[in-house]
Amino acid sequence: MSKTTSFKRVGTDQAETLLDIAELTFRVGFQHLNDPDDFEAYMAEAFSLQQTKKELDTEGSEFYFAMMGGEVVGYIKLNHGAAQTDIATEPGIELQRIYVMPAHQGKGIGQQLLDYAISIGKAGRFPYLWLGVWEKNDGAIRFYKRHGFLQFGSHTFMLGNDPQTDLLMKLPLN
């Protein structure tokens, strides 16, 4: 990679930029794999400016942009404490979202985002990093397994009216 990637915490003043990137990366990744009505229902609920601002203001949730040459090339969302989506009573930190802009995929940015999430988890002395990944997302599952994540459960993720199964995976950080 010729340019250096840096990371920047996303502020509420950047909600529109975050929303644009979140919506684009989710559409590119999953729209073609889902029923259009269910997909659009989920998008309307999960990717509105109001919802994005709410998530940015939630205690225990943090978004970080991956920046390259002044351009946002990806982002992560981390949750801890009560902000976690599933095991909120547990002492871990959740990697709820990790996305790379389509034009920058294959450049190692996903690896750098994961490494950054791990570094935040270690700095916060969390015992583990966990995530949910769609059971049909074989590439992501292989990526996480390659980095030491182990499946410890599953949960239902509602995409519109379509109940989908996410595998829950955990990486020890100590």
C-alpha positions in Angstrom: 0.0 0.0 0.0 1.5 3.3 -1.0 -0.5 5.6 1.3 -0.6 5.4 5.1 -3.9 4.6 6.8 -4.8 6.5 9.9 -7.8 6.3 12.2 -10.1 9.0 13.4 -12.9 8.8 15.9 -16.2 9.9 14.3 -17.9 12.9 15.9 -21.6 13.8 15.7 -20.7 16.5 13.2 -19.7 13.8 10.8 -23.0 11.9 11.0 -24.0 12.5 7.3 -20.6 11.3 6.1 -20.8 8.2 8.3 -24.4 7.5 7.1 -23.3 7.8 3.4 -20.5 5.4 3.9 -22.4 3.0 6.1 -25.3 2.8 3.6 -23.1 2.4 0.6 -20.9 -0.4 2.0 -23.9 -2.3 3.4 -25.8 -2.1 0.1 -22.7 -3.3 -1.9 -22.1 -6.1 0.5 -25.6 -7.5 1.0 -28.3 -6.0 -1.3 -27.8 -8.6 -4.0 -28.2 -11.4 -1.5 -31.5 -10.5 0.0 -35.1 -10.0 -0.8 -35.6 -6.4 -2.0 -38.5 -5.6 0.2 -36.8 -6.9 3.4 -33.6 -5.2 2.4 -35.2 -1.8 1.9 -37.2 -2.1 5.1 -34.0 -2.7 7.1 -32.2 0.1 5.3 -35.0 2.6 6.2 -34.8 1.6 9.8 -31.0 1.2 10.3 -29.6 3.8 8.0 -31.4 7.1 8.6 -29.7 10.3 9.8 -31.7 10.2 13.0 -30.6 6.6 13.7 -27.0 7.4 12.9 -27.0 10.4 15.3 -28.6 8.2 18.0 -25.8 5.6 17.6 -23.1 8.3 17.7 -24.6 9.6 20.9 -25.0 6.2 22.6 -22.7 5.8 25.6 -20.4 2.9 25.0 -20.6 3.1 21.2 -17.7 4.4 19.2 -17.2 4.8 15.4 -13.8 5.2 13.8 -13.0 6.1 10.2 -10.0 4.6 8.4 -8.4 7.5 6.5 -6.1 7.4 3.5 -4.8 10.6 1.9 -7.6 12.6 3.6 -10.3 10.2 2.2 -12.5 8.0 4.3 -11.8 4.4 3.1 -13.6 2.4 5.8 -15.0 2.4 9.3 -15.7 0.3 12.4 -18.2 0.5 15.1 -17.3 -0.8 18.6 -19.7 -1.3 21.5 -19.0 -2.0 25.1 -21.1 -2.2 28.3 -24.8 -1.8 27.8 -24.3 -0.7 24.2 -23.4 -4.2 23.1 -26.1 -5.7 20.8 -26.3 -9.2 22.4 -24.2 -10.0 25.4 -24.3 -6.6 27.1 -23.8 -8.1 30.6 -20.5 -9.6 29.5 -17.2 -7.7 30.0 -16.1 -7.8 26.3 -16.1 -5.3 23.5 -18.2 -5.8 20.4 -17.0 -5.2 16.8 -20.5 -4.5 15.4 -19.5 -3.1 12.1 -16.3 -3.3 9.9 -16.6 -2.1 6.4 -14.3 -1.0 3.6 -15.3 1.3 0.7 -15.6 -0.8 -2.5 -12.9 1.1 -4.3 -10.4 0.3 -1.5 -11.1 -3.4 -1.0 -8.2 -5.7 -1.4 -5.7 -3.1 0.0 -5.4 -4.6 3.5 -7.7 -1.9 5.0 -10.0 -4.5 6.6 -7.0 -6.1 8.3 -5.9 -2.7 9.6 -9.4 -1.9 10.9 -9.5 -5.2 12.7 -6.0 -4.6 14.2 -7.2 -1.2 15.3 -10.3 -2.6 17.0 -8.0 -5.2 18.7 -5.7 -2.4 19.9 -8.7 -0.5 21.4 -9.9 -3.6 23.1 -6.5 -4.3 24.6 -6.0 -0.7 25.7 -9.4 -0.8 27.4 -8.4 -4.1 29.1 -11.3 -5.9 27.7 -10.9 -9.7 28.0 -12.1 -10.4 24.5 -13.4 -8.9 21.2 -16.6 -10.4 19.8 -18.8 -10.0 16.8 -21.7 -11.4 14.9 -21.3 -12.4 11.3 -24.0 -13.6 8.9 -23.8 -17.4 8.5 -23.8 -17.0 4.7 -20.8 -14.6 4.7 -18.2 -17.2 4.1 -15.4 -14.8 3.2 -15.8 -12.9 6.5 -16.1 -16.1 8.5 -12.8 -17.3 7.0 -11.2 -13.9 7.7 -12.2 -14.0 11.4 -11.2 -17.6 11.9 -7.8 -16.9 10.3 -7.3 -14.2 13.0 -8.2 -16.5 15.9 -11.9 -15.9 16.4 -13.8 -18.9 17.6 -17.6 -19.4 17.3 -19.4 -19.4 20.7 -23.0 -19.1 19.7 -25.5 -17.6 17.3 -28.3 -15.1 17.3 -31.1 -14.0 15.1 -30.6 -10.8 13.0 -33.8 -9.4 11.5 -33.4 -8.0 8.0 -36.8 -6.5 7.5 -39.1 -9.5 8.0 -36.4 -12.1 7.3 -34.9 -13.8 10.3 -31.2 -14.5 9.5 -28.7 -16.2 11.7 -25.5 -14.5 12.8 -22.6 -16.6 14.1 -21.2 -15.1 17.3 -17.4 -15.2 17.3 -14.9 -14.3 20.0 -11.2 -13.4 20.1 -9.4 -13.5 23.5 -7.4 -10.3 24.0 -5.2 -11.2 27.0 
